[in-house]
């Protein structure tokens, strides 16, 4: 199993579920020391030893929060802001339920800290909430401690309002005379920057500055750059940025220092970083350079950098390294890149070297330059050994996942640890009665305070009190005890302050319970619309409602396929749904019986992109909790090295969605070919998803099958089916065709023994022979779904030593009848003029790699009487004929002279599968002997002249 997608705590859910376990876990070393404002604003008690593991209470949290607001008011432009002031003000008036000694849980702590980080983010002093970066889920209802609170409030506002910092491109180096691969970026926290400009200057060294890296402007030692408003990496918070490009001196003259300065409201802030021009002769090339094809159009490159502060330049070659072009330059320390936009099936070589040549943006995904572009210069340092790759023919999925997750919010119920209920309305009533002189009690007034809670943000909104009569008196609650009556009701019945002749009753009532149905509706309504921004390999969707009904996540997927239509006529995939059990655990079932499948097919029909498909978990499987993934399913050769050695995949003659896959291999007793079911990056093991259905003779081992390269006994081919486990549903089908042929004399034709052929000045002998090539299985030509090997072709192998015989013209179809020849002659002692190039060159049978597939006596197709085995009148066979002959000039030789020509032939059948020719028949030998003798002034036929089949 390649990966397991355990139930994720998604972004919205993380806000509740990630615990701040210890201080180092929350912030790391960047907030290890206590900020100065803790002492100046009374956060710390002098002469005491803090126990960071002690529980925190509400009063302590309020104290540090109030001090933090005071610090922000003093040092941030605009102060802490209304939200934080309102928070502090809400604590100023205690109520009956106020208990500053009550302990806090983690959820309450984060809810209190959130508006502080909202303000820091808005000021450019933080990029997110400390708790959202954790992969460690925890319980928001767990108690929090002093150390956790101190970590959340350990931020420092380092200047009186204005701050500036390096956000990208710090401490770079590259080869002399080039731009740094990344611009230097600074972030300021004030929108009131003087003139809207940040001043950059070279304070040491010989580097120069420019506002872009186009090379069209003259660099200088000082430059002012306008600030721009951008979103941070979370795409939610706006930040103020200025960038400058650094051009290094033409010689390795050491480091230069770049200083950025901003001014605002009389304040000035500066920050500096370095840039180094490196001596190329001292740079070592990257090591461990690897190139891997990841799709039909992309390849992944990785390496080990030789210097973490120096960029890496990547180059590619389309001509086996004769010329190189720069693909791109990565940022310092980056050790991987993805090259996109490649041509499927085209072999490309890559190499890398340390340092940068051309200006580049520092990303790690590069489209290749136009092959007609200028060649790259020679690298200034040693390069890696080039890696060569041909992009895969696999279809590539490109998807877009959108989603939203949230949890129940609001006012926790009074018995929350048991009920886990939240309410959206809270009503507090103090009702007072007075006693008259007769001892009778009568209503004298009440005060009602109503608060509502936003179900998404948890924000509490309290309405002005409603006072009836003289209002309710808190004093007259004296003598009572606050009692929890139920999850939604607390009550206190006072006896009244002694001597007042009055008494009050206090009720705290929770209503408008936040139901699971409301949570589901709120989450589903907030799932964003698709933006049609597709990403390679994004193939999942997800739905999860926790067992208590208090947290819900929905992620939808839209996806499409990209394929090389010439190589992949049909794409088959499976939308796999794996449910979770009641505890939220992965639950495929012991034999995969709980998994749901939705097999789909797309016929490429010459197009590169499929239609767009959508998985919406709210509309499928009754909203059952679980994980969806889209798996490309294909049966393919287990070892790509088998292709063009043992045969090849061949497209079907069919063009609709019912077409099957075909592999054609020559008969080879004792050998086999192995196939694998490729499932991309599945979360489940193969044996939970699928099973094989195979004929006799095929062996199964896990996700592979092995097929003998010998014909099956009772069927024309081996039909291998990949089925959904435990069902008869076929996902993919592969037909393995083991082909062979038998050559024999064609009994339907009349062969001609050598006979005299009178010529004008010569005497000739000529014979004629006919052959039939019967191919098995014949169903490979007639089955409704068979491999498409019909049609014309070019690319016939071999080269003759005779200029009058062009072997490239020896076949124009994939199935071909061919011939080899070996010639020799003997003669008496006279001067003989040879009329055949084969005799002049002493042609013999091909040897080496050509021995099996080159027809050195096959330079035309006109001798092939039937070269189309798909013809209904000649189904499954080829026929050809040959008319060999030799002649002797009558003016040569004397009476009694002789000459004997021996021609040895081998007929054979060959077929082109994929890009390789294979011989699929035994050689059928035959021979012709042309014997001449001179009688008087005329040459005539001599004894021993013969044409024989079946032997040489």
Residue pairs with C-beta under 8 A, 6 or more apart in sequence:
1 682
1 683
1 684
1 685
2 681
2 682
2 683
3 681
3 682
3 683
4 586
4 683
5 540
5 586
5 627
5 629
5 683
6 586
7 544
7 580
7 584
7 585
7 586
7 625
7 627
8 542
8 553
9 17
9 18
9 137
10 403
10 405
10 542
10 553
10 555
11 132
11 405
12 404
12 405
12 406
12 407
12 553
13 405
13 406
13 407
13 551
13 553
14 131
14 132
14 134
14 137
15 110
15 129
15 131
15 132
15 407
16 107
16 110
16 140
16 407
16 551
17 137
17 138
17 139
17 140
17 551
18 131
18 132
18 134
18 136
18 137
18 138
19 106
19 131
19 134
19 136
19 137
19 138
19 139
19 140
19 142
20 26
20 106
20 109
20 110
20 130
20 131
20 144
20 148
20 151
20 152
21 136
21 138
21 148
22 147
22 148
23 31
23 52
23 147
23 148
23 150
23 151
24 32
25 134
25 136
26 130
26 131
26 148
26 151
26 152
27 130
27 151
27 154
31 151
31 154
31 155
33 154
34 44
34 150
34 154
35 154
35 155
35 156
36 156
37 43
37 67
37 68
37 71
37 156
37 157
38 44
38 64
38 67
41 67
41 70
41 71
42 63
42 67
43 63
43 64
43 67
43 153
44 50
50 146
50 150
51 146
52 145
52 146
52 147
52 150
53 145
53 146
53 147
54 145
54 146
55 103
55 104
55 143
55 144
55 145
55 146
56 103
56 104
56 109
56 144
56 145
56 146
56 148
56 149
57 100
57 101
57 102
57 103
57 104
58 99
58 100
58 101
58 102
58 104
59 100
59 101
60 146
60 149
61 104
61 109
61 112
61 149
62 91
62 100
64 149
64 150
64 153
65 87
65 88
65 112
65 116
65 153
66 88
66 91
68 80
68 116
68 153
69 80
69 84
69 85
69 87
69 88
71 157
72 79
72 80
72 81
72 84
72 116
72 119
72 157
73 79
73 80
74 160
75 157
75 159
75 160
75 161
76 119
76 123
76 157
76 161
77 123
77 161
77 162
77 190
77 192
77 264
77 265
79 85
80 119
81 119
81 122
83 115
83 118
83 119
84 115
84 116
84 119
87 112
87 115
90 462
95 428
96 428
96 430
96 474
96 477
96 482
96 492
96 506
96 508
97 428
97 482
97 490
97 508
103 143
103 144
104 143
104 144
105 140
105 141
105 142
105 143
105 144
106 138
106 139
106 140
106 141
106 142
106 143
106 144
106 148
107 140
107 141
108 144
109 144
109 148
109 149
109 152
110 129
110 131
110 140
110 152
111 458
113 129
113 152
113 153
114 129
116 152
116 153
117 126
117 128
117 129
117 130
120 126
120 155
121 127
121 128
121 237
122 237
123 189
124 163
124 187
124 188
124 189
124 239
124 240
125 155
125 157
125 163
125 189
126 155
127 232
127 233
127 234
127 237
128 234
128 237
130 151
130 152
141 416
141 417
157 163
159 267
159 269
160 267
161 189
161 190
161 264
161 265
161 267
162 188
162 189
162 190
162 262
162 263
162 264
162 265
162 267
162 268
162 269
163 188
163 189
163 269
164 186
164 187
164 188
164 189
164 198
164 260
164 261
164 262
164 269
164 270
164 271
165 186
165 187
165 271
166 184
166 185
166 186
166 260
166 271
166 273
167 185
167 186
167 187
167 239
167 241
168 182
168 183
168 184
168 185
169 180
169 182
169 183
169 184
169 185
169 243
169 273
169 362
170 184
170 273
170 274
171 273
171 274
171 275
171 309
171 332
172 180
172 181
172 182
172 246
172 275
172 276
172 309
172 310
172 311
172 331
172 332
173 180
173 275
173 276
173 277
173 278
173 307
173 309
173 310
173 332
174 180
174 181
174 248
174 277
174 278
174 310
174 311
174 355
174 356
175 248
175 277
175 278
175 280
175 283
175 355
175 356
175 357
175 380
175 381
176 248
176 249
176 250
176 251
176 252
176 253
176 277
176 278
176 279
176 280
177 248
177 249
177 250
177 277
178 247
178 248
178 355
178 356
178 357
178 358
178 359
179 210
179 213
179 245
179 246
179 247
179 248
179 356
179 359
180 245
180 246
180 248
180 275
180 311
180 356
181 311
181 329
181 330
181 331
181 332
181 356
181 359
181 360
181 361
181 362
182 311
182 331
182 332
182 361
182 362
183 213
183 243
183 244
183 245
183 246
184 200
184 243
184 244
184 245
184 246
184 258
184 260
184 273
184 275
185 241
185 242
185 243
186 198
186 241
186 242
186 243
186 260
186 262
186 271
187 239
187 240
187 241
188 198
188 227
188 240
188 242
188 262
188 264
188 269
189 240
190 240
190 262
190 264
190 265
191 240
192 264
192 265
193 227
193 240
193 262
193 263
193 264
194 262
194 263
194 264
195 224
196 226
196 227
197 224
197 225
197 226
197 227
197 242
198 224
198 225
198 227
198 242
198 260
198 261
198 262
199 222
199 223
199 224
199 225
199 260
199 261
199 262
200 209
200 222
200 223
200 224
200 225
200 242
200 244
200 258
200 259
200 260
200 261
201 209
201 221
201 222
201 223
201 258
201 259
201 261
202 208
202 209
202 221
202 222
202 256
202 257
202 258
202 259
203 257
203 258
203 259
203 272
204 255
204 256
204 257
205 249
205 253
205 254
205 255
205 256
205 257
205 275
206 249
206 253
206 256
206 277
207 246
207 247
207 248
207 249
207 256
207 258
207 275
207 277
208 219
208 220
208 221
208 246
208 247
208 249
209 219
209 220
209 221
209 222
209 223
209 244
209 245
209 246
209 247
209 258
210 217
210 218
210 219
210 220
210 223
210 244
210 245
210 247
211 217
211 223
211 225
211 243
211 244
211 245
212 245
213 245
213 359
214 359
215 359
219 247
223 244
225 242
225 243
225 244
226 242
227 240
227 241
227 242
228 240
228 241
228 242
229 238
229 239
229 240
229 241
230 238
230 239
230 241
231 237
231 238
231 239
232 238
232 239
242 260
242 262
244 258
244 260
245 359
246 256
246 258
246 275
248 256
248 275
248 276
248 277
249 256
249 277
251 277
252 277
252 278
252 279
252 280
253 277
254 276
254 277
255 274
255 275
255 276
256 274
256 275
256 276
256 277
257 272
257 273
257 274
258 272
258 273
258 274
258 275
259 270
259 271
259 272
260 270
260 271
260 272
261 268
261 269
261 270
262 268
262 269
262 270
263 269
276 309
278 307
278 310
278 355
280 355
280 380
280 381
281 381
283 306
283 307
283 310
283 353
283 354
283 355
283 380
283 381
283 382
284 306
284 307
284 354
284 381
284 382
285 306
285 352
285 353
285 354
285 381
285 382
285 383
285 384
286 303
286 304
286 305
286 306
286 312
286 335
286 352
286 353
286 354
286 384
287 303
287 304
287 306
287 384
288 302
288 303
288 304
289 301
289 302
289 303
289 350
289 351
289 352
289 384
289 385
289 387
290 301
290 302
290 303
290 387
291 299
291 300
291 301
291 350
291 387
291 388
291 389
292 299
292 300
292 301
292 302
292 389
293 299
293 300
293 389
293 390
293 391
293 392
294 300
294 338
294 392
295 391
295 392
295 394
295 396
295 536
295 562
296 342
296 344
296 345
296 391
296 392
296 393
296 394
296 395
296 396
296 562
296 563
296 564
296 567
297 340
297 341
297 342
297 343
297 344
297 391
297 396
297 562
298 338
298 339
298 340
298 342
298 391
298 396
298 536
299 338
299 339
299 342
299 348
299 350
299 389
299 391
300 336
300 337
300 338
301 314
301 336
301 337
301 338
301 339
301 350
301 352
301 387
302 335
302 336
302 337
303 312
303 335
303 336
303 352
303 384
304 335
305 312
305 333
305 334
305 335
305 354
306 354
307 354
308 332
308 333
309 332
309 333
310 332
310 354
310 355
311 329
311 330
311 331
311 332
311 334
311 355
311 356
311 360
311 362
312 329
312 330
312 334
312 335
312 352
312 353
312 354
312 355
313 326
313 328
313 329
313 352
313 353
313 354
313 355
313 356
313 357
313 358
313 379
314 326
314 327
314 328
314 329
314 330
314 337
314 339
314 350
314 351
314 352
314 366
315 324
315 325
315 326
315 327
315 350
315 351
315 352
315 353
315 376
315 379
315 383
316 324
316 325
316 327
316 339
316 348
316 349
316 350
316 368
317 323
317 324
317 325
317 348
317 349
317 350
317 351
317 386
318 346
318 348
318 371
320 347
320 349
320 388
321 349
321 386
323 375
324 351
324 375
324 376
325 368
325 369
325 371
325 373
325 374
325 375
325 376
326 357
326 358
326 369
326 376
327 337
327 339
327 350
327 366
327 368
327 369
328 337
328 360
328 363
328 366
329 356
329 357
329 358
329 359
329 360
329 362
330 337
330 360
330 362
330 363
330 364
331 362
331 363
331 364
334 362
334 364
336 364
337 364
337 365
337 366
338 364
338 365
338 366
339 350
339 365
339 366
339 367
339 368
340 365
340 366
340 367
340 368
341 367
341 368
342 348
342 368
342 391
343 391
344 391
344 393
344 564
344 566
344 567
345 390
345 391
345 393
345 564
345 567
346 390
346 391
347 388
347 389
347 390
348 368
348 388
348 389
348 390
348 391
349 386
349 387
349 388
349 389
350 386
350 387
350 388
350 389
351 383
351 384
351 385
351 386
351 387
352 383
352 384
353 379
353 380
353 381
353 382
353 383
353 384
354 381
355 379
355 380
355 381
357 376
357 377
357 379
357 380
393 564
393 567
393 568
394 568
394 632
394 634
395 561
395 562
395 563
395 568
395 571
395 632
396 536
396 537
396 561
396 562
396 563
397 536
397 537
397 538
397 539
397 559
397 560
397 561
397 562
397 573
397 630
397 632
397 680
398 534
398 535
398 536
398 537
398 538
398 559
398 560
398 561
398 562
399 534
399 535
399 537
399 538
399 539
399 540
399 557
399 558
399 559
399 560
399 630
400 530
400 531
400 532
400 533
400 534
400 535
400 538
400 557
400 558
400 559
401 538
401 540
401 541
401 555
401 556
401 557
402 527
402 528
402 529
402 530
402 531
402 555
402 556
403 527
403 542
403 553
403 554
403 555
403 556
404 523
404 524
404 526
404 527
404 528
404 553
404 554
405 523
405 551
405 552
405 553
405 554
405 555
406 456
406 519
406 522
406 523
406 526
406 551
406 552
406 553
407 519
407 550
407 551
407 552
408 420
408 422
408 455
408 514
408 516
408 519
408 549
408 550
408 551
409 422
409 453
409 454
409 455
409 456
409 457
409 458
409 514
410 422
410 423
410 424
410 453
410 454
410 455
410 458
410 514
411 422
411 423
411 424
411 425
411 426
411 451
411 453
411 460
411 510
412 421
412 422
413 419
413 420
413 421
413 422
413 423
413 487
413 488
413 510
414 484
414 486
414 487
414 488
414 489
414 490
414 508
414 510
415 421
415 484
415 486
415 487
416 487
418 487
419 487
420 548
420 550
421 487
421 488
421 513
421 514
422 453
422 513
422 514
422 550
423 453
423 488
423 510
423 511
423 512
423 513
423 514
424 452
424 453
424 455
424 511
424 512
424 513
424 514
425 450
425 451
425 452
425 453
425 510
425 511
425 512
426 450
426 451
426 452
426 453
426 508
426 509
426 510
426 511
427 448
427 449
427 450
427 451
427 507
427 508
427 509
427 511
428 448
428 449
428 450
428 451
428 506
428 507
428 508
428 509
429 446
429 447
429 448
429 449
429 472
429 506
429 507
429 509
430 446
430 447
430 471
430 472
430 473
430 474
430 477
430 504
430 505
430 506
431 443
431 445
431 446
431 472
431 504
431 505
431 506
431 507
432 443
432 444
432 445
432 446
432 470
432 471
432 472
432 473
432 476
432 502
432 503
432 504
432 505
433 441
433 442
433 443
433 444
433 502
433 503
433 504
434 441
434 442
434 444
434 501
434 502
435 441
435 501
435 502
436 442
441 503
443 469
444 469
444 470
444 502
445 467
445 468
445 469
445 470
445 471
445 472
445 473
446 467
446 468
446 469
446 471
446 472
447 465
447 466
447 467
447 468
447 471
447 472
448 465
448 466
448 467
448 468
449 462
449 463
449 465
449 466
450 462
450 463
450 466
451 460
451 461
451 462
451 463
452 460
452 461
452 463
453 459
453 460
453 461
454 461
455 514
455 518
455 519
455 522
456 522
456 526
465 471
472 504
472 506
473 502
473 504
474 504
474 506
475 497
475 500
475 504
476 494
476 496
476 497
476 500
476 502
476 503
476 504
477 492
477 494
477 504
477 505
477 506
478 494
478 495
478 496
478 497
478 498
479 494
479 495
479 496
479 497
480 492
480 493
480 494
480 495
480 505
480 506
481 492
482 490
482 491
482 492
482 506
483 490
483 491
483 492
484 490
485 491
487 510
488 509
488 510
488 511
488 513
489 507
489 508
489 509
489 510
490 506
490 507
490 508
491 505
491 506
491 507
491 508
492 505
492 506
493 503
493 505
493 506
494 503
494 504
494 505
494 506
495 503
496 502
496 503
496 504
516 545
516 549
516 550
516 552
519 549
519 550
519 551
519 552
520 545
520 552
523 552
523 553
523 554
524 554
524 618
527 554
527 555
527 556
530 556
530 558
532 558
534 559
534 560
537 681
538 557
538 559
539 557
539 559
539 629
539 630
539 631
539 680
540 555
540 557
540 627
540 628
540 629
540 630
541 555
541 556
541 557
541 615
541 616
541 617
541 627
541 628
541 629
542 553
542 554
542 555
542 617
542 626
542 627
542 628
543 553
543 554
543 555
543 617
543 618
543 623
543 624
543 625
543 626
544 551
544 552
544 553
544 580
544 584
544 625
544 626
545 551
545 552
545 553
545 623
545 625
546 552
546 584
547 582
547 583
547 584
554 617
554 618
555 617
556 614
556 615
556 616
556 617
556 618
557 614
557 615
557 628
557 630
558 612
558 613
558 614
558 615
559 612
559 613
559 615
559 630
560 609
560 610
560 611
560 612
560 613
561 571
561 573
561 602
561 609
561 610
562 608
562 609
562 610
563 571
563 604
563 608
563 610
564 608
565 604
565 605
565 606
565 607
565 608
568 604
569 603
569 604
569 605
569 651
569 652
569 655
569 659
570 601
570 602
570 603
570 604
570 652
570 657
570 659
570 661
571 601
571 602
571 604
571 610
571 632
572 599
572 600
572 601
572 632
572 633
572 634
572 731
572 732
573 599
573 600
573 601
573 630
573 631
573 632
573 633
574 597
574 598
574 599
574 600
574 630
574 631
574 633
574 689
574 731
575 597
575 598
575 599
575 600
575 615
575 628
575 629
575 630
576 595
576 596
576 597
576 598
576 628
576 629
576 630
576 631
576 682
576 683
576 684
576 689
577 595
577 596
577 597
577 598
577 620
577 621
577 626
577 627
577 628
578 586
578 587
578 588
578 594
578 595
578 626
578 627
578 629
578 683
578 684
579 587
579 588
579 594
579 595
579 596
579 621
579 624
579 625
579 626
580 586
580 587
580 625
580 626
580 627
581 587
584 625
586 627
587 594
588 594
588 595
588 684
588 688
589 595
589 688
591 688
591 725
591 726
592 684
592 687
592 688
592 689
592 725
592 726
593 725
593 726
595 684
595 688
595 689
595 725
596 621
597 689
597 724
597 729
597 731
599 633
599 724
599 729
599 731
600 613
601 657
602 610
602 611
602 657
603 655
603 656
603 657
603 659
604 610
605 655
615 628
615 630
617 623
617 626
617 628
620 628
627 683
629 682
629 683
631 679
631 680
631 682
632 678
632 679
632 680
633 677
633 678
633 679
633 690
633 722
633 731
633 732
634 661
634 677
634 678
634 732
635 661
635 675
635 676
635 677
635 678
635 720
635 722
635 732
635 733
635 734
636 649
636 675
636 676
636 678
637 643
637 649
637 663
637 673
637 674
637 675
637 676
638 674
638 675
638 676
638 704
639 674
642 673
642 674
643 649
643 914
644 914
644 915
644 916
645 916
646 665
646 666
646 668
646 671
646 673
646 709
647 663
647 664
647 665
647 666
647 673
647 913
647 914
647 918
648 663
648 664
648 913
648 914
648 915
648 916
649 661
649 662
649 663
649 914
650 662
650 663
650 664
650 787
650 788
650 789
650 913
650 914
651 662
651 787
651 788
652 659
652 660
652 661
652 662
652 785
652 786
652 787
652 788
653 785
653 786
653 787
653 788
653 790
654 660
654 784
654 785
658 785
659 785
660 733
660 734
660 735
660 785
661 732
661 733
661 734
661 735
662 734
662 735
662 736
662 737
662 786
662 787
663 673
663 675
663 734
663 735
663 736
663 737
664 737
664 739
664 780
664 787
664 789
664 911
664 913
665 673
665 709
665 736
665 737
665 738
665 739
665 913
666 709
666 738
666 739
666 740
666 911
666 913
666 918
666 919
666 920
667 709
667 710
667 711
667 738
667 739
667 740
667 920
668 709
668 710
669 709
669 710
671 708
671 709
672 706
672 707
672 708
672 709
673 706
673 707
673 709
673 736
674 704
674 705
674 706
674 707
675 704
675 705
675 706
675 707
675 720
675 734
675 736
676 703
676 704
677 686
677 690
677 692
677 703
677 704
677 722
677 732
679 686
679 689
679 690
679 703
682 689
686 702
686 703
687 702
687 703
687 725
688 725
689 724
689 725
690 703
690 722
690 723
690 724
690 725
690 731
691 722
691 723
691 724
691 725
691 726
692 700
692 705
692 720
692 721
692 722
692 723
693 720
693 721
693 722
693 723
693 730
694 700
694 705
694 718
694 720
694 721
695 712
695 715
695 718
695 719
695 720
696 712
696 713
697 707
697 708
697 710
697 712
697 713
697 718
698 705
698 706
698 707
698 708
698 718
698 720
699 705
699 706
705 720
707 718
707 720
707 736
708 738
709 738
710 738
711 738
711 740
711 776
711 777
712 718
712 738
716 737
716 777
716 778
716 779
716 780
716 783
717 735
717 736
717 737
717 738
717 777
717 779
717 780
718 735
718 736
718 738
719 733
719 734
719 735
720 733
720 734
720 735
720 736
721 730
721 732
721 733
722 730
722 731
722 732
722 733
722 734
723 729
723 730
723 731
724 731
735 785
735 787
737 777
737 780
737 786
737 787
739 775
739 776
739 777
739 780
739 911
739 920
740 775
740 776
740 920
740 921
741 773
741 774
741 775
741 776
741 909
741 920
741 921
742 773
742 774
742 776
742 921
742 922
743 771
743 772
743 773
743 817
743 907
743 908
743 909
743 921
743 922
743 923
743 924
744 771
744 772
744 774
744 924
745 751
745 769
745 770
745 771
745 772
745 949
746 770
746 771
746 772
746 879
746 881
747 772
748 770
748 772
749 770
749 881
750 770
751 767
751 768
751 769
751 770
751 947
751 949
752 766
752 767
752 768
752 769
752 947
753 767
753 945
753 946
753 947
754 765
754 766
754 767
754 928
754 929
754 930
754 941
754 945
754 946
754 947
755 765
755 766
755 767
755 941
756 763
756 764
756 765
756 940
756 941
757 763
757 764
757 765
757 766
757 885
757 887
758 764
759 887
761 889
761 890
761 891
762 835
762 887
762 888
762 889
762 890
762 939
763 887
763 888
763 890
763 932
763 938
763 939
763 940
764 885
764 886
764 887
764 888
765 885
765 886
765 887
765 930
765 932
765 941
765 945
766 883
766 884
766 885
767 883
767 884
767 885
767 928
767 947
768 881
768 882
768 883
769 881
769 882
769 926
769 947
769 949
770 865
770 879
770 880
770 881
771 817
771 879
771 880
771 881
771 882
771 907
771 924
772 877
772 878
772 879
773 817
773 877
773 878
773 879
773 880
773 907
773 909
773 921
774 876
774 877
775 781
775 815
775 869
775 876
775 877
775 878
775 909
775 920
776 876
778 875
778 876
779 786
780 786
780 787
780 789
781 869
781 870
781 875
781 876
782 875
782 876
789 814
789 815
789 911
789 912
789 913
790 813
790 814
790 868
790 870
791 813
791 814
792 812
792 813
793 811
793 812
793 813
793 814
793 912
794 808
794 812
795 808
795 912
795 915
796 807
796 808
796 809
796 810
796 811
796 816
796 917
797 807
797 850
797 853
797 854
797 917
798 807
798 810
798 846
798 850
798 853
798 854
798 855
798 856
799 807
800 806
800 807
800 856
800 859
801 837
801 841
801 843
802 837
802 838
802 841
802 843
803 837
804 837
804 859
805 837
805 856
805 857
805 859
806 859
807 854
807 855
807 856
807 858
807 859
809 859
809 860
809 861
810 816
810 818
810 855
810 858
810 859
810 860
810 861
811 818
811 855
811 858
811 861
811 910
811 912
812 861
812 867
813 867
813 868
814 911
814 912
814 913
815 867
815 869
815 878
815 909
815 911
816 855
816 864
816 867
816 878
816 909
816 910
816 911
816 912
817 864
817 867
817 878
817 879
817 880
817 907
817 909
818 855
818 858
818 907
818 908
818 909
818 910
819 855
819 857
819 858
819 880
819 882
819 905
819 906
819 907
819 908
820 845
820 846
820 854
820 855
820 856
820 857
820 905
820 906
820 908
820 923
821 838
821 843
821 845
821 856
821 857
821 903
821 904
821 905
821 906
822 843
822 844
822 845
822 903
822 904
823 836
823 838
823 839
823 842
823 843
823 844
823 901
823 902
823 903
823 904
824 842
824 901
824 902
825 834
825 839
825 899
825 900
825 901
825 902
826 899
826 900
827 897
827 898
827 899
827 900
828 893
828 896
828 897
828 898
828 899
829 897
830 892
830 893
830 894
830 897
831 892
832 888
832 892
832 893
832 899
833 889
833 892
834 840
835 886
835 887
836 886
837 843
838 857
839 886
839 901
843 856
845 851
845 856
845 904
845 906
846 854
846 856
850 856
852 918
852 919
853 910
853 917
853 918
853 919
855 908
855 910
857 882
857 905
861 867
863 880
863 881
863 882
863 883
864 878
864 879
864 880
865 879
865 880
865 881
866 874
866 877
866 878
866 879
867 878
867 880
868 874
869 875
869 876
869 877
869 878
878 909
880 907
882 905
884 903
884 905
884 928
885 930
886 901
886 903
886 930
886 932
888 899
888 932
888 939
890 937
890 938
890 939
893 899
893 934
893 939
894 934
895 934
895 935
895 936
895 937
896 933
896 934
897 933
897 934
898 931
898 932
898 933
898 934
898 942
899 931
899 932
900 929
900 930
900 931
900 932
900 942
900 944
901 929
901 930
901 931
902 927
902 928
902 929
903 927
903 928
903 929
903 930
904 925
904 927
904 952
905 925
905 926
905 927
905 928
905 952
906 923
906 924
906 925
906 952
907 923
907 924
907 926
908 919
908 921
908 922
908 923
908 924
909 919
909 920
909 921
910 917
910 918
910 919
910 920
911 917
911 918
911 920
912 918
924 949
924 950
925 950
925 951
925 952
926 947
926 948
926 949
926 950
926 951
926 952
927 947
927 948
927 951
927 952
928 946
928 947
928 948
929 944
929 945
929 946
929 947
930 945
931 941
931 942
931 943
931 944
931 945
932 939
932 940
932 941
932 942
933 939
933 940
933 941
933 942
934 940
